[in-house]
Amino acid sequence: MADRPAEAAEQEAQWRTAGDRIQTLLDSCAAGGAVAHERAQQLVREVVGLYGAGLERILALNADPGLAERLATDDLVASLLLVHGLHPHDVRRRVRDALDRVRPYLGSHGGDVDLLGVTDDGVVRLAFTGSCKSCPSSAVTLELAVEDAVRAAAPEVSSIEVVAAEPTTNAGMIPAESLLAHVHSNGASGRTTWHPVPELDDLGPGEIGGFLVAGTTMLACRVGGQTFAYRDRCPVCDDSLAGAVLHESSLRCPRCHTSFDVVHAGARVDDARSHLDPVPLLTRDGVLSVALQAMGVPA
């Protein structure tokens, strides 16, 4: 079972970095002068145009009206359809579908998001609602989840704006200003990288596992059909959670015996002011992946 996720993760890494490799090659051509650089760029444009024309012809010759819809479910093919203006869905539909895919994950951290609109110049306007038990780490988790989903589904989006939600009596409302604080118009904060961890698929319901990913030790557990990940540190005794026991959704530290609700942002069961540090975890291209900050970069 682990071979297929590992293969998918490898393929994901290859095509996600293809654009960077192409740009690096183009930049190296600049060393040969402006003329050489322009010719290299023209070559890339011609090749992209040729493949785009071929893809358009394939769709036109196929009698199945649902072919484009099925192709759009594959991230790689969908990205090519977007490049050539052949994607069957407009930007609003793609953003809405992306938010629907991550909405269950947002709910696990006590939050939700509403799409208010997409402007003609590509600005996505969102309103966040819900409670995350005053957990700033959970707010950042939601930020990364939403940004990743929207950018993947609609790369042409110019920026993401968060507006204040309707007033509520819930004191745990996630402040809009705390969300998407690091999202810039270019869609990259430059601080966080997504890492495929196919081994997470091997966790069974009620199981806990420790993982070392990009120099970060983390703990993951499966509750029902969902997987949750946290940094390996108890906020109460400041020690490792190795050996922790999971009972339903309650994770008990083996040293200080404090219990945390892993389904709701890792909040301490008897005092919501203390919580585990959630690690953003999403299924990307069929592989469970975690988002981690670069080593040495402050949170």
N, C-alpha and C positions, 0 to 999 in steps of 0.2 A: 504493500500500500504506500510505503514511503518513497518508492522509486518514482512514481508518477509526479507527486508534488515536487520532488527534487529536480526532475527534468523540466517541469514547468518553471521553477524558480530560475534555473539556468537560462532557459529561453527568454524569460522576462528580463534578466540582467543583460542579455545580449542586445535585444532590440531597444530597451530603454536607454542604452548608452550609445546606440548607433548614431544618433544625431550629434552627440558630443564628438564622436570620432570623426564624423564628416567635417564638422566645423574646425577641428584641429588640423585636418589635412588641408582645408582651405586656407587657414591661417598660415600654414607652412609654405603654401604657394606664394604668399605675399613676399617672402624673402627673394623671390625671383623677379620682383618688380610689379608695378601696377598692371601691366599688360598681362603677365602670367596669371596674376590673381584674378583678373576679370575673365580670362579664358577658362580658368578652373570653375569659377562661379557659373559661367554660361554652360559649361559641360554638365554640371549638376542640374541646372534648370532644364536642359534638354532631356536628360535621362529621366528626371522626375516627371516631366511632361509626357514623355513616351509611355512610361508605365501607367500614368494617370489615364491617358487615352485608351490604353489597353483595358484597364479596369472598367472604364465607362462602357467600352464596347462589350465586355463580358456581361455586364448587367443588362445592357440593351438587347443582346441576343438571347438571353435566358428568358424563357417563357414563364418562369415561376415568379409571380408578383411578390411573393414573400421572401425572395432570396436576399434582398438588401436588408430586410428586418433581421434575418438570421445571421447574416454576416456582421451586423452591427453589435451582436452580442459578444463577439471576440474582440478583445481590447486592441490587438495589433491591427487587425483588418479595419476595425472602426477608426483607428487613428489615420489609416491610409484613406479611408472614405472621407474623413474630415478634411485632409489636406487637399483633396481634389474636388471638394464641394459635392460629394455624392452621398453623404450620410442622409438617411431617410428622415431624421428628426431634426427639428430646429433647436436653437440653443436653449430656449426655455424648457422644452421637453427633456433635453438631455440633463440639464441642471436639476430639474424636478425628479427625474428618475434616479440620478446620483444621490440626492438627498434621501429618497425613499430607501435606497440600499443601505445607507448608514444610520437611518433613523432607529432601528432596533439597538444598535450599538450606543447611540446617544442616550437612549432610554436607560441603558444599563448604568450610565453615569448620571442619571437623574436629570437629563436635559432633553430638549427637543428644538427643532428649528422649523421656521416657516419661510417659504420663498415669497417675498413680496413683489418681486418683479425683476426683469432684466431690461435695461435701457438699450436704446439703439446703438449706443457707443460701447456696449459690452460690460456695463457695470451691473453686477449681481447684488441685489439688496435682500438682506436676510434679517429675520428677527429671531433671537434665541429666547426660549422660555424654559421653565423647569427649575428644579432644585438640585444642586450638587453638594448639599450639606456644607456650604461655604468652603469648598475645597478648591484652591487655586490650581493644583496639579490636574484635577479633573477638568477644569475650564480649559487648560492648555491642551488636554487630550481631545476635547471636543473641537477645539480650533484646528488641530492637525487633521482630524478625521474629516471635517467638512472641507477644509482647503484641499486635501488630497483628492477627495471625491469630485469636487467641482472642477479642479484643474484637469483631472484625467478625462472627464466627460466633455469638457468644453474649454479646450486650450486657448480659444480665441477670446475668452473673458479677459477684460482689461483690468478689473479690480473687483474686490469683494467688500461691500459695505455692510456694517451691522447697525441697525437702528434699535432704539429702545423699545422693548415690548410693552404691551398694555400694563398699566399698574396692577399690582396683585398684592394680596395680604400675606403672601408667603414670604417670610423673612429670608428664605433660602434662595430667592431668585438669583440666577446667575447674572451679574451685571454685564450689560452689553459691552461696556468699555474694557472688560477683562478678557473678552473673546476676540480672536483674530487680531490681537494687538501687534503681532509680528508679521501680518500679511501685508506685503507691499504690492505695488501695481504690477511688478514683474512676476509675482506669484512665488517668490522664493525668499525664504528668510536667511538662507545660507548657513543654518545652524543644525538642521535636522536631516537625517538620512533614514530611509526605510530599508530594513534588512529582512529578507525572506527567512523564515524559520519553519521549514516543513515538518520538523520533528514535533511541533506542537499538535499536529494532526494525530499523533500516536497517543495522546492523552485520552483516557476513557472518563466517563462520568464519575465525578467524585475523586479523581486522581489529581495529584500535585507533582510538579516536576521542576527541577532547577536547571537553568540554562545560562550559558555564558555566550553573550552576543556582542560582538564588537567591543570587547573589553568590559562589558557591563554584566554583572550577575543579576539575574532576574528570576522570579518565581512565577509559574503559570499554573492555573488550575482550571478544571472543566466542571461547570455546574450546569446540569441539564445538557442542552445543546450548544452552550456558549463557552468560549474560552476567555479567561481574564488573566492579565499579566501585571505584575507589580515589581518594583525594584526590591532586591533582597535586603530589606532593612526594616526592623520594627521601630516605629517612631517613639515607642514608650521606653524600651530598654536599650535602644540604639545598637541592637545586635542582629545577627543573621537570623532569618526565618527558617533555616535548614532544619528539617524535622518537624515542621508545623503540621498540625492536624486539621483536616477540613471536615466539618459536619454540616451537611446541607450547604448553605451559603456562608457559614461562619468559619473563618480561619483563625486558629488559636496559636499564638506564639508559644513555642516550646520552652521559653526561658522565663518570661514574665507572666505568661498565661493570659494575656490580654486577647480579646476576640475582636475580629474585624469583619465587616460585611463586604465580601469581595464582589457581590453583585451591584452594590451601590457605592461605587467609587472608593472602596476600601475604608469606609468610615468606621471608627471605633464604635462598637456596639453600645457601650455605656456612656460615651462622651464623643459626640460628633465633631468636636473641635480638633480631635486628633485623627489622623488617617494614614493609611498606607500611601505610597507614591505610585500612582498608576502609570503604566507604560502603554502608550497608544498602540493598539493592536487591531488590524483590519485584514480582511481577505483581499489580496491584490493579485489579479490574474490567476485566481484559483489557489493561491498559496497564502497561508497566514503569515503576516509580516508585522514587525514592530518598528516603531519610530524612535530613534535614539539620537541625542545630541552628540556632537563631536566631542571627543575627549578634551578636557581642559576648557570647555566653553561653559560659562556659568548658566544656571537655569534662569 
